[in-house]
Amino acid sequence: MANIEIYTKSTCPYCHRAKALLTRKSAVFQEIPIDGDADKREEMIKRSGRTTVPQIFIDGQHVGGCDDLHALDARGGLDPLLK
């Protein structure tokens, strides 16, 4: 089973969409909320090079944000990563 980490904020609609897609695929993920947590936000930026949420990692590989995740799924690339 893949190790999935997703950096989120509670008020972010894209975070909810990304989590919904992973949930539909029965993927188990570790949510890392960065609301008001400067250290976690800094960690996310260091790992992803991006300042926006969500940032999604599968087995340590940066997948990107919500749109990236949906695009990966649309071209059939997500399911193999989740196995």
Secondary structure by P-SEA (a helix, b strand, c coil): ccbbbbbbbcccaaaaaaaaaaaaacbbbbbbbccccaaaaaaaaaacccccccbbbccccccccaaaaaaaaaacccccccc
